[in-house]
Structure formats: structure tokens, C-alpha cells
């Protein structure tokens, strides 16, 4: 399976790529440092799955997901974010992504989420595994 990883922090991209490539059937076919680059690489590389950070420059994850969805409607998209709260989770579902995990849980849940999405399932945290954010501003989805 070919996966595109988009995050504006190189360390996060490399860490996610390392976790993914530990899975025997996974190839990280590309990396992107912003939302616009993610859209361009998704169209160019035609991955089987796209992993997007939500808070990225140029296009945020919501905007990038909507653009990718226009040309690749059947490719699953997984949000990987530092944001952990009910509002962000609901906005992600509304944007039509198939999965959502937090960066703090990535080492434990990333491969499970990828496997679920590639099987055509969804992967969202359960109510008991999520805590609401106490303040702070969240990027607004462009939907």
C-alpha cells in the first residue's frame, strides 16, 4: 500500500514514515510540507491512503482534504493532529475523512488506523479515549 504523509513539521513526517514503513506492506510514496503540496503530490502519486495534519500552511488539512476528494473521491484520508476535542472530531467527520488520530497517540494507533482505512472502515477515537480541549483556537474547516 502506498501512503502520502503531509505535515508541516519534518520531524513528525519522518516519525510517521518510520512507523508506517515498519509495516511489511506499506510504502511511503511521498511527503508534503503543506496542504497545497499534499494536493499536488496526491494527484501526481495516486496513493492508496493520504495522511494529513490539520494545521498546515498554504492549505490547512480540511482544505487539502476537500481538494483531494475532488479528484480522488475513493482514496481514504486520515487526519493526524495535535488537536484533541469533540469539535475538531466532528468537523473532521463533516469534512468526509475516514479517520482521525492525535499525534500523542500515533505510536499506538497509527498502524491500526491505517489498516482500518485500507479495509474500507473508519477509525475515530471513542468517547472514553478523548478529552475536550480547554480553550485555545482551532483552525476552522473550510466546508
Backbone as a printed PyTorch tensor [residue, N CA C, xyz], in Angstrom:
tensor([[[  0.8260,  -1.1710,   0.0000],
         [  0.0000,   0.0000,   0.0000],
         [  0.8790,   1.2470,   0.0000]],

        [[  0.4820,   2.1830,  -0.8090],
         [  1.2450,   3.4170,  -0.9600],
         [  0.5610,   4.5440,  -0.1900]],

        [[  1.3350,   5.2320,   0.6640],
         [  0.7730,   6.2590,   1.5380],
         [  1.5300,   7.5670,   1.3610]],

        [[  0.7680,   8.6560,   1.2900],
         [  1.3160,  10.0100,   1.2620],
         [  1.1510,  10.6130,   2.6530]],

        [[  2.2320,  11.1990,   3.1920],
         [  2.2190,  11.8030,   4.5220],
         [  2.4310,  13.3080,   4.3910]],

        [[  1.5050,  14.0900,   4.9440],
         [  1.6120,  15.5570,   4.8890],
         [  1.5600,  16.1530,   6.2880]],

        [[  2.6310,  16.8470,   6.6430],
         [  2.7190,  17.5540,   7.9160],
         [  3.7670,  18.6390,   7.7420]],

        [[  3.5320,  19.8000,   8.3340],
         [  4.4800,  20.8940,   8.1490],
         [  5.7320,  20.7560,   9.0120]],

        [[  5.7810,  19.7820,   9.8910],
         [  6.9710,  19.5400,  10.7080],
         [  7.7100,  18.3040,  10.1900]],

        [[  8.9270,  18.5240,   9.7450],
         [  9.7040,  17.4270,   9.1620],
         [  9.8960,  16.2710,  10.1440]],

        [[ 10.1280,  16.5840,  11.4060],
         [ 10.3290,  15.5390,  12.4030],
         [  9.1000,  14.6440,  12.5080]],

        [[  7.9180,  15.2390,  12.4660],
         [  6.6800,  14.4600,  12.5280],
         [  6.5490,  13.6020,  11.2730]],

        [[  6.7930,  14.1950,  10.0980],
         [  6.7110,  13.4150,   8.8470],
         [  7.6360,  12.2090,   8.8910]],

        [[  8.8650,  12.4300,   9.3310],
         [  9.8430,  11.3380,   9.3780],
         [  9.4340,  10.2780,  10.3980]],

        [[  8.9220,  10.7130,  11.5340],
         [  8.4760,   9.7590,  12.5500],
         [  7.3020,   8.9250,  12.0760]],

        [[  6.3220,   9.5780,  11.4540],
         [  5.1660,   8.8650,  10.9140],
         [  5.6170,   7.8980,   9.8190]],

        [[  6.5020,   8.3530,   8.9600],
         [  7.0100,   7.4900,   7.8880],
         [  7.7300,   6.2690,   8.4510]],

        [[  8.4920,   6.4670,   9.5170],
         [  9.2080,   5.3480,  10.1360],
         [  8.2200,   4.3230,  10.7120]],

        [[  7.1770,   4.8100,  11.3750],
         [  6.1550,   3.8980,  11.9110],
         [  5.4940,   3.1360,  10.7670]],

        [[  5.1350,   3.8520,   9.7160],
         [  4.4420,   3.2190,   8.5940],
         [  5.2970,   2.1680,   7.9010]],

        [[  6.5550,   2.4830,   7.6690],
         [  7.4060,   1.5450,   6.9250],
         [  7.8030,   0.3290,   7.7580]],

        [[  7.4980,   0.3580,   9.0630],
         [  7.7120,  -0.8380,   9.8760],
         [  6.6650,  -1.9060,   9.5590]],

        [[  5.6160,  -1.5160,   8.8880],
         [  4.5550,  -2.4240,   8.4550],
         [  4.9940,  -3.0360,   7.1350]],

        [[  4.9310,  -4.3280,   7.0070],
         [  5.5320,  -5.0130,   5.8580],
         [  4.9680,  -4.6220,   4.5020]],

        [[  3.7220,  -4.2680,   4.4110],
         [  3.1140,  -3.9860,   3.1090],
         [  2.9230,  -2.5040,   2.8280]],

        [[  3.6130,  -1.6410,   3.5660],
         [  3.4090,  -0.2000,   3.4200],
         [  4.6340,   0.4650,   2.8020]],

        [[  4.3650,   1.3400,   1.8490],
         [  5.4030,   2.1730,   1.2430],
         [  4.9590,   3.6300,   1.3780]],

        [[  5.8100,   4.4710,   1.9290],
         [  5.5370,   5.8990,   1.9490],
         [  5.9890,   6.4180,   0.5860]],

        [[  5.0210,   6.7180,  -0.2670],
         [  5.3320,   7.1020,  -1.6500],
         [  5.6860,   8.5750,  -1.7810]],

        [[  5.3980,   9.3710,  -0.7340],
         [  5.7220,  10.7810,  -0.7910],
         [  5.4280,  11.4810,   0.5130]],

        [[  6.0320,  12.6540,   0.6560],
         [  5.8090,  13.5060,   1.8170],
         [  5.5330,  14.9170,   1.3340]],

        [[  4.7360,  15.6460,   2.1020],
         [  4.4100,  17.0340,   1.7700],
         [  4.5210,  17.8850,   3.0310]],

        [[  4.9790,  19.1250,   2.8450],
         [  5.1930,  20.0240,   3.9750],
         [  4.0710,  21.0400,   4.1680]],

        [[  3.0930,  21.0680,   3.2440],
         [  1.9510,  21.9680,   3.3920],
         [  0.7640,  21.3910,   2.6290]],

        [[ -0.3830,  21.9990,   2.8130],
         [ -1.5910,  21.4740,   2.1950],
         [ -1.5950,  21.5230,   0.6850]],

        [[ -1.0830,  22.5850,   0.0940],
         [ -1.0360,  22.6920,  -1.3680],
         [ -0.1510,  21.6010,  -1.9530]],

        [[  1.0110,  21.3900,  -1.3310],
         [  1.9170,  20.3390,  -1.7940],
         [  1.2680,  18.9620,  -1.6440]],

        [[  0.4980,  18.7620,  -0.5920],
         [ -0.1980,  17.4880,  -0.3860],
         [ -1.1800,  17.2130,  -1.5180]],

        [[ -1.9250,  18.2330,  -1.9140],
         [ -2.8790,  18.0790,  -3.0190],
         [ -2.1360,  17.7430,  -4.3050]],

        [[ -1.0760,  18.4760,  -4.5910],
         [ -0.3120,  18.2390,  -5.8110],
         [  0.3000,  16.8460,  -5.8330]],

        [[  0.8940,  16.4290,  -4.7150],
         [  1.5250,  15.1030,  -4.6670],
         [  0.4880,  13.9860,  -4.7020]],

        [[ -0.6620,  14.2120,  -4.0860],
         [ -1.7180,  13.1900,  -4.1430],
         [ -2.1450,  12.9640,  -5.5870]],

        [[ -2.3340,  14.0410,  -6.3320],
         [ -2.7290,  13.9000,  -7.7350],
         [ -1.6270,  13.2700,  -8.5730]],

        [[ -0.3890,  13.6020,  -8.2890],
         [  0.7440,  13.0710,  -9.0420],
         [  1.0300,  11.6100,  -8.6960]],

        [[  1.0260,  11.2680,  -7.4050],
         [  1.4720,   9.9510,  -6.9580],
         [  0.3580,   8.9080,  -6.8650]],

        [[ -0.8940,   9.3620,  -6.7920],
         [ -2.0430,   8.4590,  -6.6890],
         [ -1.8770,   7.4300,  -5.5640]],

        [[ -1.7100,   7.8980,  -4.3170],
         [ -1.5230,   6.9680,  -3.1930],
         [ -2.8060,   6.2010,  -2.8770]],

        [[ -2.6560,   5.1370,  -2.0990],
         [ -3.8070,   4.3510,  -1.6400],
         [ -4.4320,   4.9710,  -0.3970]],

        [[ -3.6910,   5.8520,   0.2780],
         [ -4.1460,   6.4950,   1.5020],
         [ -3.3750,   7.7980,   1.6650]],

        [[ -4.0520,   8.8250,   2.1950],
         [ -3.4010,  10.1040,   2.4690],
         [ -3.5410,  10.4020,   3.9570]],

        [[ -2.4130,  10.7540,   4.5860],
         [ -2.4120,  11.1680,   5.9840],
         [ -2.1120,  12.6590,   6.0070]],

        [[ -3.0230,  13.4370,   6.6040],
         [ -2.9050,  14.8930,   6.6280],
         [ -2.9020,  15.4340,   8.0510]],

        [[ -1.9630,  16.3550,   8.3080],
         [ -2.0440,  17.1670,   9.5130],
         [ -3.1720,  18.1770,   9.2750]],

        [[ -3.8140,  18.6400,  10.3050],
         [ -4.8730,  19.6320,  10.1320],
         [ -4.2950,  21.0430,  10.0330]],

        [[ -3.3320,  21.3500,  10.8870],
         [ -2.7930,  22.7060,  10.9470],
         [ -1.5340,  22.7920,  10.0940]],

        [[ -1.7130,  23.1630,   8.8260],
         [ -0.5940,  23.3120,   7.8890],
         [ -0.7290,  24.6370,   7.1610]],

        [[  0.3970,  25.1690,   6.6810],
         [  0.3350,  26.4040,   5.8880],
         [ -0.1760,  26.1440,   4.4730]],

        [[ -0.4690,  27.1930,   3.7740],
         [ -0.9380,  27.2350,   2.3870],
         [ -2.3760,  26.7480,   2.2770]],

        [[ -2.6200,  25.5020,   2.5840],
         [ -3.9780,  24.9650,   2.7570],
         [ -3.9510,  24.1680,   4.0510]],

        [[ -4.9590,  24.3440,   4.9120],
         [ -4.9860,  23.5060,   6.1030],
         [ -5.4870,  22.1110,   5.7140]],

        [[ -5.4930,  21.2060,   6.6570],
         [ -5.8910,  19.8310,   6.3680],
         [ -7.3020,  19.6930,   5.8340]],

        [[ -8.2290,  20.5100,   6.3550],
         [ -9.6060,  20.4630,   5.8680],
         [ -9.6700,  20.8670,   4.3980]],

        [[ -8.9900,  21.9670,   4.0720],
         [ -8.9950,  22.4520,   2.6900],
         [ -8.3060,  21.4590,   1.7580]],

        [[ -7.1820,  20.8990,   2.2020],
         [ -6.4690,  19.9180,   1.3850],
         [ -7.3260,  18.6740,   1.1730]],

        [[ -8.0000,  18.2170,   2.2210],
         [ -8.8620,  17.0320,   2.0940],
         [ -9.9650,  17.2730,   1.0710]],

        [[-10.5760,  18.4470,   1.1130],
         [-11.6370,  18.7560,   0.1490],
         [-11.1100,  18.7860,  -1.2830]],

        [[ -9.9100,  19.3350,  -1.4740],
         [ -9.3130,  19.3700,  -2.8090],
         [ -8.9570,  17.9670,  -3.2960]],

        [[ -8.3770,  17.1660,  -2.4310],
         [ -8.0260,  15.7860,  -2.7990],
         [ -9.2870,  14.9990,  -3.1210]],

        [[-10.3180,  15.2090,  -2.3330],
         [-11.5890,  14.5000,  -2.5290],
         [-12.1890,  14.7740,  -3.9130]],

        [[-11.9410,  15.9790,  -4.4820],
         [-12.4930,  16.3310,  -5.7930],
         [-11.9510,  15.4400,  -6.9010]],

        [[-10.6720,  15.0990,  -6.8400],
         [-10.0630,  14.3190,  -7.9140],
         [ -9.8600,  12.8510,  -7.5500]],

        [[ -9.9070,  12.5540,  -6.2580],
         [ -9.6830,  11.1880,  -5.7980],
         [-10.7240,  10.8310,  -4.7360]],

        [[-11.9850,  10.7380,  -5.1340],
         [-13.0540,  10.5810,  -4.1380],
         [-13.0140,   9.2810,  -3.3420]],

        [[-12.3750,   8.2550,  -3.8610],
         [-12.3830,   6.9780,  -3.1520],
         [-11.1460,   6.7370,  -2.2910]],

        [[-10.1730,   7.6320,  -2.3380],
         [ -8.9600,   7.4450,  -1.5390],
         [ -9.2280,   7.8620,  -0.0970]],

        [[ -8.9890,   6.9580,   0.8510],
         [ -9.2330,   7.3140,   2.2510],
         [ -8.2390,   8.3560,   2.7460]],

        [[ -8.7310,   9.2190,   3.6370],
         [ -7.9120,  10.2680,   4.2310],
         [ -7.9680,  10.1210,   5.7440]],

        [[ -6.7810,  10.1560,   6.3580],
         [ -6.6430,  10.0750,   7.8070],
         [ -6.0640,  11.3910,   8.3010]],

        [[ -6.7610,  12.0440,   9.2420],
         [ -6.2140,  13.2320,   9.8790],
         [ -5.3340,  12.7920,  11.0480]],

        [[ -4.1670,  13.4030,  11.1340],
         [ -3.2430,  13.2120,  12.2410],
         [ -3.0020,  14.5980,  12.8160]],

        [[ -3.4520,  14.8270,  14.0340],
         [ -3.4540,  16.1950,  14.5480],
         [ -3.0460,  16.2790,  16.0060]],

        [[ -2.5610,  17.4550,  16.3900],
         [ -2.2820,  17.7100,  17.8080],
         [ -3.5700,  18.0660,  18.5350]],

        [[ -4.6260,  18.4110,  17.8030],
         [ -5.9060,  18.8040,  18.4000],
         [ -6.6750,  17.5730,  18.8470]],

        [[ -7.2220,  17.6610,  20.0420],
         [ -7.9480,  16.5390,  20.6180],
         [ -9.2150,  17.0770,  21.2780]],

        [[-10.3060,  17.0410,  20.5680],
         [-11.5440,  17.5320,  21.1550],
         [-12.7460,  17.2080,  20.2800]],

        [[-13.8930,  17.2530,  20.8910],
         [-15.1430,  16.8950,  20.2250],
         [-15.4160,  17.7650,  18.9960]],

        [[-15.1610,  19.0750,  19.1040],
         [-15.4280,  19.9810,  17.9770],
         [-14.5830,  19.6110,  16.7540]],

        [[-13.3130,  19.3500,  16.9690],
         [-12.4220,  19.0120,  15.8650],
         [-12.7830,  17.6510,  15.2680]],

        [[-13.1250,  16.7180,  16.1140],
         [-13.5200,  15.3920,  15.6480],
         [-14.7760,  15.4790,  14.7840]],

        [[-15.7650,  16.2410,  15.2270],
         [-16.9970,  16.3920,  14.4530],
         [-16.7360,  17.0950,  13.1300]],

        [[-15.9000,  18.1310,  13.1410],
         [-15.5580,  18.8350,  11.9020],
         [-14.8530,  17.9000,  10.9250]],

        [[-14.0410,  17.0000,  11.4360],
         [-13.3470,  16.0310,  10.5880],
         [-14.3410,  15.0880,   9.9230]],

        [[-15.2900,  14.6040,  10.6810],
         [-16.3180,  13.7220,  10.1150],
         [-17.1310,  14.4620,   9.0590]],

        [[-17.4660,  15.7220,   9.3510],
         [-18.2280,  16.5300,   8.4010],
         [-17.4450,  16.7520,   7.1110]],

        [[-16.1340,  16.8710,   7.2260],
         [-15.2810,  17.0690,   6.0440],
         [-15.1550,  15.8020,   5.2070]],

        [[-15.6220,  14.6800,   5.7340],
         [-15.6240,  13.4470,   4.9570],
         [-14.3650,  12.6110,   5.0430]],

        [[-13.5150,  12.8600,   6.0370],
         [-12.3470,  11.9980,   6.1890],
         [-12.7770,  10.7020,   6.8660]],

        [[-11.9960,   9.6730,   6.6770],
         [-12.3730,   8.3640,   7.2020],
         [-11.7430,   8.0450,   8.5510]],

        [[-10.7840,   8.8750,   8.9930],
         [-10.1480,   8.5850,  10.2640],
         [ -9.5040,   9.8040,  10.8810]],

        [[ -9.2580,   9.7030,  12.1900],
         [ -8.6900,  10.8070,  12.9480],
         [ -7.9300,  10.2240,  14.1240]],

        [[ -6.6570,  10.5760,  14.2380],
         [ -5.8940,  10.2060,  15.4200],
         [ -5.0780,  11.4110,  15.8680]],

        [[ -4.7130,  11.4190,  17.1400],
         [ -3.8920,  12.5040,  17.6410],
         [ -2.4210,  12.1170,  17.5510]],

        [[ -1.5820,  13.1210,  17.4720],
         [ -0.1430,  12.8750,  17.3940],
         [  0.3570,  12.2050,  18.6630]],

        [[ -0.2680,  12.5010,  19.8030],
         [  0.1670,  11.8770,  21.0490],
         [ -0.1540,  10.3880,  21.0890]],

        [[ -1.1070,   9.9520,  20.2830],
         [ -1.4810,   8.5400,  20.2390],
         [ -0.9350,   7.8260,  19.0020]],

        [[ -0.1930,   8.5310,  18.1690],
         [  0.2240,   7.9740,  16.8780],
         [  1.0230,   6.6880,  17.0100]],

        [[  1.9390,   6.6200,  17.9590],
         [  2.7620,   5.4160,  18.0460],
         [  1.9350,   4.1800,  18.3890]],

        [[  0.8290,   4.3730,  19.1190],
         [ -0.0210,   3.2350,  19.4850],
         [ -1.1170,   2.9490,  18.4670]],

        [[ -1.6060,   3.9740,  17.7650],
         [ -2.8110,   3.7790,  16.9520],
         [ -2.6310,   3.9440,  15.4430]],

        [[ -1.5070,   4.4900,  15.0030],
         [ -1.3600,   4.7980,  13.5770],
         [ -1.5410,   3.5740,  12.6880]],

        [[ -0.8600,   2.4850,  12.9820],
         [ -0.9720,   1.3010,  12.1230],
         [ -2.3690,   0.6870,  12.1760]],

        [[ -3.0200,   0.7460,  13.3330],
         [ -4.4020,   0.2510,  13.4390],
         [ -5.3280,   1.1010,  12.5680]],

        [[ -5.1330,   2.4170,  12.6160],
         [ -5.9590,   3.3180,  11.8090],
         [ -5.7380,   3.0710,  10.3220]],

        [[ -4.4910,   2.9410,   9.9180],
         [ -4.1720,   2.6940,   8.5060],
         [ -4.7970,   1.3910,   8.0410]],

        [[ -4.6490,   0.3370,   8.8290],
         [ -5.2480,  -0.9500,   8.4650],
         [ -6.7620,  -0.8350,   8.3130]],

        [[ -7.4020,  -0.1450,   9.2430],
         [ -8.8600,   0.0150,   9.1850],
         [ -9.2730,   0.7650,   7.9210]],

        [[ -8.6200,   1.8610,   7.6190],
         [ -8.9840,   2.6520,   6.4450],
         [ -8.7530,   1.8760,   5.1550]],

        [[ -7.6810,   1.1240,   5.0900],
         [ -7.3990,   0.3550,   3.8830],
         [ -8.3690,  -0.8190,   3.7110]],

        [[ -9.0310,  -1.2140,   4.7970],
         [-10.0920,  -2.2380,   4.7130],
         [-11.4450,  -1.6160,   4.3900]],

        [[-11.4910,  -0.2930,   4.2310],
         [-12.7380,   0.3800,   3.9270],
         [-13.5300,   0.7710,   5.1580]],

        [[-12.9140,   0.7040,   6.3340],
         [-13.5730,   1.0660,   7.5770],
         [-13.1930,   2.4960,   7.9550]],

        [[-13.8010,   2.9900,   9.0270],
         [-13.4320,   4.2940,   9.5700],
         [-12.6970,   4.0690,  10.8780]],

        [[-11.9610,   5.0890,  11.3060],
         [-11.2090,   4.9860,  12.5580],
         [-11.2450,   6.3410,  13.2490]],

        [[-12.0640,   6.4260,  14.2820],
         [-12.1760,   7.6420,  15.0820],
         [-12.0490,   7.2580,  16.5490]],

        [[-11.4820,   8.1400,  17.3680],
         [-11.3500,   7.8130,  18.7940],
         [-12.7230,   7.6610,  19.4320]],

        [[-12.7780,   6.8010,  20.4360],
         [-14.0250,   6.6310,  21.1720],
         [-14.1770,   7.7600,  22.1750]],

        [[-15.3600,   7.9420,  22.6580],
         [-15.6430,   8.9990,  23.6430],
         [-14.7350,   8.8600,  24.8610]],

        [[-14.5020,   7.6450,  25.2980],
         [-13.7030,   7.4480,  26.5040],
         [-12.2190,   7.7170,  26.2940]],

        [[-11.7510,   7.6920,  25.0390],
         [-10.3260,   7.9160,  24.7910],
         [-10.0200,   9.3590,  24.4380]],

        [[-11.0430,  10.2010,  24.4530],
         [-10.8780,  11.5890,  24.0340],
         [-11.1200,  12.5360,  25.1910]],

        [[-10.4200,  13.6260,  25.2160],
         [-10.6870,  14.6710,  26.1980],
         [-10.9510,  15.9590,  25.4250]],

        [[-11.7860,  16.7890,  25.9570],
         [-12.0680,  18.0540,  25.2810],
         [-10.9620,  19.0540,  25.5440]],

        [[-10.7010,  19.8770,  24.5640],
         [ -9.7200,  20.9370,  24.7420],
         [-10.2600,  21.9880,  25.6930]],

        [[ -9.3900,  22.4960,  26.4890],
         [ -9.7800,  23.5750,  27.4070],
         [ -9.2650,  24.8810,  26.8350]],

        [[-10.0470,  25.4850,  25.9800],
         [ -9.6530,  26.7510,  25.3760],
         [ -8.7540,  26.5550,  24.1740]],

        [[ -8.1940,  27.6690,  23.7020],
         [ -7.3370,  27.6170,  22.5360],
         [ -8.1250,  27.7600,  21.2650]],

        [[ -7.4690,  28.2200,  20.2290],
         [ -8.1860,  28.3880,  18.9700],
         [ -7.8810,  27.2330,  18.0400]],

        [[ -8.8690,  26.8060,  17.3270],
         [ -8.7390,  25.7100,  16.3850],
         [ -8.9190,  26.2400,  14.9680]],

        [[ -8.2270,  25.6310,  14.0140],
         [ -8.4580,  26.0620,  12.6400],
         [ -9.8840,  25.7510,  12.2230]],

        [[-10.4990,  26.6520,  11.5160],
         [-11.8690,  26.4550,  11.1000],
         [-11.9040,  25.6930,   9.7770]],

        [[-12.7140,  24.6420,   9.7070],
         [-12.8160,  23.8970,   8.4620],
         [-13.4550,  24.7510,   7.3720]],

        [[-12.9490,  24.6040,   6.1690],
         [-13.4860,  25.3550,   5.0170],
         [-14.4640,  24.4580,   4.2890]],

        [[-15.5890,  24.1870,   4.9220],
         [-16.5700,  23.2880,   4.3140],
         [-17.9020,  23.9710,   4.1580]]])
